[in-house]
Amino acid sequence: MRVAVVGAGIVGVTTAHELSAEGHEVVVLERRGSVAAGASFAQGGIVAPGLAVEPFPGLAPWRLAAGVPSRWGWLAGALKARGARRLPPRRQALLRLAVASRQRLLELTHAHDIDFEQADGVLVLLRHERALKAHRAWLALLAEQGLAFELVDARRAREIEPALNPAAPLRAAIHLPQDVAGNGRQFAHRLKAEAVRRGVRFRFDSDVAALRPGTPPSLLLADGSTQEADAVVLCTGAEAPRLLAGAGLKLPLRPVWGVSVTAPVNHVDGQLPHAPRAAIVDPAGGATIARLGQRVRVAGGHSMGGGSDTAPPLPALRALYRTLDEWFPGSAVLRDAVHWRGARPVLPDGLPLIGASALPGVWLNLGHGGQGWALACGSAQILAGALAGRAPDPALAPLSPQRLR
Ligand SMILES: Cc1cc2nc3c(=O)[nH]c(=O)nc-3n(C[C@H](O)[C@H](O)[C@H](O)COP(=O)(O)OP(=O)(O)OC[C@H]3O[C@@H](n4cnc5c(N)ncnc54)[C@H](O)[C@@H]3O)c2cc1C
């Protein structure tokens, strides 16, 4: 089958790779100049299935900043649906996807010898007794689902992450030893190279202006050219609603913006760097801190409104600098820090859409919110399986676009 994938973020690249592995003839159309240049560019880097079912402030986009009056209607819907997301089938589906995705990520890494600056282990920091109490239910869920974790005291947490600031208040931590952090953009570039080797064509600077559903469907590009295919898969992240609206499908997907700060590790002669060894999540600070090779990345913040050309807002950046300074003071060369702002593509129920849309010939793999890097490899497998006509795992039914019909 000839398949046209629109969008070369982490979801588009993994999808193209899986489709080519199934034997399809794949072309990827991307309006930007390279892969992972949108929301996948400088995201937090954390791959931790347990976080997919725990709405931490730093990772759950539906805990939105207040004061966006024009969006209140949608916000109310999102908060209501957050309750629905907690219903077992939806949580199960998300968790199952997240676990499969982490496994597929590690399989691909191994099979293609991909270096993505992987650091093993994620540590969730609990500053006070009340934070520990607040996370008890989540720990019970991790145990019930068979996810590996260890509740550790502050002393053990500081052994796991020796550079943690000894002066910062820390009651306990939850160590997720099987989870990883890494450079999702680097992974996307390496997997793209593998996909190209398999025969996938990438057409960059190719802005898809209109979607023409049908059997077969086709795409109209902004330069007037067309792309024919037997199937179209939209992996357009937060930008999906515009294309779909033009084809008559309304998608209640919103961009929830976040920011990151990336800076080189500060190496002082004769001393171990004060940087994290792997990754931490600070639920109270609403941020994650990850070691990416010789760099440190802090990510977090939630806001709505503004476009892709809006500069990262200063208050959100300051909050990230504060969190980094609190946990790993002096860890990074801040004068060389790079700021970034990106959009998490979020549906009101917090679940991605993976499968056939209501439009003939058009498939969707989008809406991965604050977990797109963590969920991409598994989502791509599901999409490729559905396109090949394999019977879907019934437990994953909540992820199907049919729920919007
Ligand atoms: C601050 C922040 C921190 C995050 N931290 C994490 C984390 O720690 N772990 C995690 O798993 N996730 C994290 N995320 C979420 C993750 O970044 C996203 O879920 C993921 O990158 C979405 O990938 P995507 O491929 O769907 O979208 P994108 O990467 O945005 O890709 C979509 C692509 O489609 C292209 N496109 C759109 N429309 C068209 C068109 N008409 N024609 C041609 N091309 C088009 C765009 O140019 C873009 O390249 C974070 C996000 C943010 C903002």
The ligand as an SDF file (V2000), in Angstrom:
LIG
                    3D

 53 58  0  0  0  0  0  0  0  0999 V2000
    7.5810   21.4770   27.7730 C   0  0  0  0  0  0  0  0  0  0  0  0
    7.2210   20.0980   27.2870 C   0  0  0  0  0  0  0  0  0  0  0  0
    7.7520   18.9780   27.9400 C   0  0  0  0  0  0  0  0  0  0  0  0
    7.4180   17.6900   27.5170 C   0  0  0  0  0  0  0  0  0  0  0  0
    7.9810   16.6350   28.1500 N   0  0  0  0  0  0  0  0  0  0  0  0
    7.6810   15.3790   27.7330 C   0  0  0  0  0  0  0  0  0  0  0  0
    8.2940   14.2490   28.3600 C   0  0  0  0  0  0  0  0  0  0  0  0
    9.1130   14.3800   29.2780 O   0  0  0  0  0  0  0  0  0  0  0  0
    7.9580   13.0100   27.9000 N   0  0  0  0  0  0  0  0  0  0  0  0
    7.0660   12.8350   26.8780 C   0  0  0  0  0  0  0  0  0  0  0  0
    6.7680   11.6970   26.5370 O   0  0  0  0  0  0  0  0  0  0  0  0
    6.4890   13.8940   26.2650 N   0  0  0  0  0  0  0  0  0  0  0  0
    6.7720   15.1610   26.6600 C   0  0  0  0  0  0  0  0  0  0  0  0
    6.1890   16.2290   26.0440 N   0  0  0  0  0  0  0  0  0  0  0  0
    5.1500   15.9830   25.0310 C   0  0  0  0  0  0  0  0  0  0  0  0
    5.7580   15.6940   23.6540 C   0  0  0  0  0  0  0  0  0  0  0  0
    6.7070   16.6760   23.3470 O   0  0  0  0  0  0  0  0  0  0  0  0
    4.6550   15.6910   22.6000 C   0  0  0  0  0  0  0  0  0  0  0  0
    3.5770   14.8860   23.0180 O   0  0  0  0  0  0  0  0  0  0  0  0
    5.1890   15.1100   21.2960 C   0  0  0  0  0  0  0  0  0  0  0  0
    6.3640   15.7770   20.8870 O   0  0  0  0  0  0  0  0  0  0  0  0
    4.1400   15.2200   20.1990 C   0  0  0  0  0  0  0  0  0  0  0  0
    4.7310   14.6610   19.0480 O   0  0  0  0  0  0  0  0  0  0  0  0
    3.9870   14.7460   17.6560 P   0  0  0  0  0  0  0  0  0  0  0  0
    4.8510   14.0470   16.6800 O   0  0  0  0  0  0  0  0  0  0  0  0
    2.5810   14.3320   17.8090 O   0  0  0  0  0  0  0  0  0  0  0  0
    3.9260   16.3350   17.3460 O   0  0  0  0  0  0  0  0  0  0  0  0
    5.0340   17.2680   16.7060 P   0  0  0  0  0  0  0  0  0  0  0  0
    6.3900   16.9410   17.2000 O   0  0  0  0  0  0  0  0  0  0  0  0
    4.5690   18.6740   16.8810 O   0  0  0  0  0  0  0  0  0  0  0  0
    5.0050   16.8750   15.1800 O   0  0  0  0  0  0  0  0  0  0  0  0
    3.9620   17.2670   14.3130 C   0  0  0  0  0  0  0  0  0  0  0  0
    4.6130   17.6590   13.0050 C   0  0  0  0  0  0  0  0  0  0  0  0
    3.6140   17.8320   12.0260 O   0  0  0  0  0  0  0  0  0  0  0  0
    4.0250   18.8840   11.1730 C   0  0  0  0  0  0  0  0  0  0  0  0
    2.8310   19.4140   10.5120 N   0  0  0  0  0  0  0  0  0  0  0  0
    1.7070   19.8780   11.1100 C   0  0  0  0  0  0  0  0  0  0  0  0
    0.8110   20.2690   10.1830 N   0  0  0  0  0  0  0  0  0  0  0  0
    1.3910   20.0360    8.9730 C   0  0  0  0  0  0  0  0  0  0  0  0
    0.9730   20.2480    7.6310 C   0  0  0  0  0  0  0  0  0  0  0  0
   -0.2340   20.7800    7.3480 N   0  0  0  0  0  0  0  0  0  0  0  0
    1.8040   19.9100    6.6210 N   0  0  0  0  0  0  0  0  0  0  0  0
    3.0340   19.3590    6.8850 C   0  0  0  0  0  0  0  0  0  0  0  0
    3.4890   19.1430    8.1510 N   0  0  0  0  0  0  0  0  0  0  0  0
    2.6780   19.4790    9.1720 C   0  0  0  0  0  0  0  0  0  0  0  0
    4.6470   19.8780   12.1170 C   0  0  0  0  0  0  0  0  0  0  0  0
    5.5220   20.7590   11.4360 O   0  0  0  0  0  0  0  0  0  0  0  0
    5.3710   18.9750   13.1050 C   0  0  0  0  0  0  0  0  0  0  0  0
    6.7180   18.7700   12.7540 O   0  0  0  0  0  0  0  0  0  0  0  0
    6.5110   17.5190   26.4350 C   0  0  0  0  0  0  0  0  0  0  0  0
    6.0020   18.6430   25.7710 C   0  0  0  0  0  0  0  0  0  0  0  0
    6.3460   19.9080   26.1820 C   0  0  0  0  0  0  0  0  0  0  0  0
    5.7960   21.0930   25.4410 C   0  0  0  0  0  0  0  0  0  0  0  0
  1  2  1  0
  2  3  1  0
  2 52  2  0
  3  4  2  0
  4  5  1  0
  4 50  1  0
  5  6  2  0
  6  7  1  0
  6 13  1  0
  7  8  2  0
  7  9  1  0
  9 10  1  0
 10 11  2  0
 10 12  1  0
 12 13  2  0
 13 14  1  0
 14 15  1  0
 14 50  1  0
 15 16  1  0
 16 17  1  0
 16 18  1  0
 18 19  1  0
 18 20  1  0
 20 21  1  0
 20 22  1  0
 22 23  1  0
 23 24  1  0
 24 25  2  0
 24 26  1  0
 24 27  1  0
 27 28  1  0
 28 29  2  0
 28 30  1  0
 28 31  1  0
 31 32  1  0
 32 33  1  0
 33 34  1  0
 33 48  1  0
 34 35  1  0
 35 36  1  0
 35 46  1  0
 36 37  1  0
 36 45  1  0
 37 38  2  0
 38 39  1  0
 39 40  1  0
 39 45  2  0
 40 41  1  0
 40 42  2  0
 42 43  1  0
 43 44  2  0
 44 45  1  0
 46 47  1  0
 46 48  1  0
 48 49  1  0
 50 51  2  0
 51 52  1  0
 52 53  1  0
M  END
$$$$
